[in-house]
Amino acid sequence: MAAPSGVHPCLSVVYKFNKLLRQKFCCARNVLCKALAVNPYRHVIGIGIQNSLTYRFNFLARALFGLIPLMAVIYVWRAIFESKGSGSSVGAYSYAEMVSYYLLTTVVDALTAVNEDDWQIAADIKDGNISQFLLKPIDYLWFRFCLFLSGRITYLSVAAIPVTIFILCLQRFFVLPADTTTFFCFLLSVSFTAMLQFFMSYTMAMLAFWVLEVSTFIFILFAFEYIASGHLFPLDILPDWIERLLYFTPFPYQLYFPISVYMGKTSGPELTKGLLIQFGWVVAMYFLARFAWNRGIRKYSAVGG
Amino acid sequence: MMNPKSEIQDPKSELPAFPSRSGFSRYFRIYAALWKNSVTRETMFKGNFLLWIVVEMLWFGLQLAFIGVLYLHTDNIGSWTKWQVVMLIGASHFIQQLFQAFFLVNCTNLSELVRTGKLDFLLLLPINTRFVVSLRQVDLGAFVNAASALAVMAYAAKQLNFIPSGWQVLAFLGLAVAGVAVHYSLMFLLATISFWTVRAQGIVWGYYNLFNIARMPDEAFRGVFRAVFTFVLPMLLVSNVPVRMLVNKFTPESAVLLVLMAVTCAVVSELGWRASIRRYTSASS
């Protein structure tokens, strides 16, 4: 685009500069488009975030209401610690550590919990929505994983404010990790937890290929997760043999393990071993999810698809 | 919990045509028809019906396990001993399940009725709209769960060497009804928010979290938290007061307070419902 005639020479420079910019911009956009075509999953995350933003009010309500039982549990522990006298401990926990533990469960939960992904996957199968993924060059598992990630990102951005305020109110109990290595291991463990949570939910949702109503099964698994992953209480206040037994299941790695890393209760060779086992569960659950999908697809008859 | 049974609706098509009688006997007959509908619905999904009972039993067992673990490390919470708290959890479950049996599904469905505009049809029926909205479906499995809660309470009573008198049982049931009334009024009030924002289901499910507080011994709580959950959302009265009457911690004032709060909640909820229904502008029509 040339500068219109009769325009001040100064302005023509501006025009030229604009033109240049526009070319550069188009170039950048082309690159972006290509990248998106190569990697549609990035696009999925973007759309997922936009989609789940419409639920921000629900997310906020969930985060706020979720704090109430948390406060209740902390009050109950306070009553217990007070009746035992000052400086007392329950298992290996002082009162401050106990409060820290519950605050951390909230944080890890916000980072990793599966929200409604399992229901949606089950519904996709039931309604025949997965048919399109059998034709498109996009993998349903990773597609859902992207949506799960975007759901977590949105939830975090909404829940961050109430949860941060709550933690600040109780900040004298909130311990920071011992050093950066610990914190790094915690982050690694949390990301394993997120994957583990997702693959387990995904596998459960695959039941929709065989049964009409999966919600009961999901709730039954959730009940076990709730108690055995450390939602209700830290697992090391349980009798020793129960705790050891639980470590044969994936449940402790869904919540308790990353927190124990953060609080420095698991360190050294124990920590390495724990991370490896956690990663092992992630891989195992991934293959179980793949296996369930492949078996399910054989039975799938695209109802209404 | 999400209830798959809720997908089948429109029981009105099966309501017999009523002569223009009014009053109690008419409503009684309508309610009998709604019950019949619910029974039919449950028999369609027998396996699912049983599985939901298993789910509720598991969660109930989970609460008891939690208390079991707490009492591994302490002998009392406030003045509450282990079996007293077990009784409290049983009573709380009993009240919650009664509420669930009659009202829960209906409360959570309200936002769906508003969103889809199906409320139109209920508004047109020649009966009280709140009646039909609140009582359309009965969750029969919840009665089984309420019975299991009573069994746990009876076991706890045996551990405490406590045999209630007939009057105590009656008073307990009376206070439990007040507790159910509190749950229903508050949940219904929350559900009417869906007239303002369609995505109110989050709030309704959020209320589920409050049941957690009802099962905790009231003495653990203090300050603002205790005041709010006694005088605003009286969760700390709902099951604590009926149980206190059974375990010799009873004060008449607390019973009066529970009944007063139940009446207040009912009135506020009715006012809220009336204000909300005025805003209803239907959908899709």
HADDOCK unambig.tbl for C-alpha pairs under 7 A between the chains (distance, minus, plus):
assign (segid A and resid 58 and name CA) (segid B and resid 199 and name CA) 6.98 0.50 0.50
assign (segid A and resid 58 and name CA) (segid B and resid 202 and name CA) 4.74 0.50 0.50
assign (segid A and resid 61 and name CA) (segid B and resid 202 and name CA) 6.20 0.50 0.50
assign (segid A and resid 61 and name CA) (segid B and resid 203 and name CA) 5.87 0.50 0.50
assign (segid A and resid 61 and name CA) (segid B and resid 206 and name CA) 6.68 0.50 0.50
assign (segid A and resid 62 and name CA) (segid B and resid 202 and name CA) 6.46 0.50 0.50
assign (segid A and resid 62 and name CA) (segid B and resid 206 and name CA) 5.90 0.50 0.50
assign (segid A and resid 65 and name CA) (segid B and resid 206 and name CA) 5.39 0.50 0.50
assign (segid A and resid 65 and name CA) (segid B and resid 209 and name CA) 6.48 0.50 0.50
assign (segid A and resid 66 and name CA) (segid B and resid 209 and name CA) 6.69 0.50 0.50
assign (segid A and resid 69 and name CA) (segid B and resid 209 and name CA) 6.34 0.50 0.50
assign (segid A and resid 69 and name CA) (segid B and resid 210 and name CA) 6.90 0.50 0.50
assign (segid A and resid 69 and name CA) (segid B and resid 212 and name CA) 5.98 0.50 0.50
assign (segid A and resid 69 and name CA) (segid B and resid 213 and name CA) 6.35 0.50 0.50
assign (segid A and resid 72 and name CA) (segid B and resid 213 and name CA) 6.23 0.50 0.50
assign (segid A and resid 75 and name CA) (segid B and resid 220 and name CA) 5.87 0.50 0.50
assign (segid A and resid 75 and name CA) (segid B and resid 221 and name CA) 5.89 0.50 0.50
assign (segid A and resid 76 and name CA) (segid B and resid 220 and name CA) 5.27 0.50 0.50
assign (segid A and resid 79 and name CA) (segid B and resid 77 and name CA) 5.92 0.50 0.50
assign (segid A and resid 79 and name CA) (segid B and resid 78 and name CA) 6.35 0.50 0.50
assign (segid A and resid 79 and name CA) (segid B and resid 220 and name CA) 5.34 0.50 0.50
assign (segid A and resid 80 and name CA) (segid B and resid 74 and name CA) 6.53 0.50 0.50
assign (segid A and resid 80 and name CA) (segid B and resid 77 and name CA) 5.59 0.50 0.50
assign (segid A and resid 90 and name CA) (segid B and resid 73 and name CA) 6.27 0.50 0.50
assign (segid A and resid 216 and name CA) (segid B and resid 51 and name CA) 6.23 0.50 0.50
assign (segid A and resid 216 and name CA) (segid B and resid 52 and name CA) 6.11 0.50 0.50
assign (segid A and resid 216 and name CA) (segid B and resid 55 and name CA) 6.60 0.50 0.50
assign (segid A and resid 219 and name CA) (segid B and resid 55 and name CA) 6.52 0.50 0.50
assign (segid A and resid 220 and name CA) (segid B and resid 55 and name CA) 5.71 0.50 0.50
assign (segid A and resid 223 and name CA) (segid B and resid 58 and name CA) 6.78 0.50 0.50
assign (segid A and resid 223 and name CA) (segid B and resid 59 and name CA) 6.27 0.50 0.50
assign (segid A and resid 227 and name CA) (segid B and resid 62 and name CA) 6.91 0.50 0.50
assign (segid A and resid 232 and name CA) (segid B and resid 66 and name CA) 6.85 0.50 0.50
assign (segid A and resid 238 and name CA) (segid B and resid 69 and name CA) 6.81 0.50 0.50
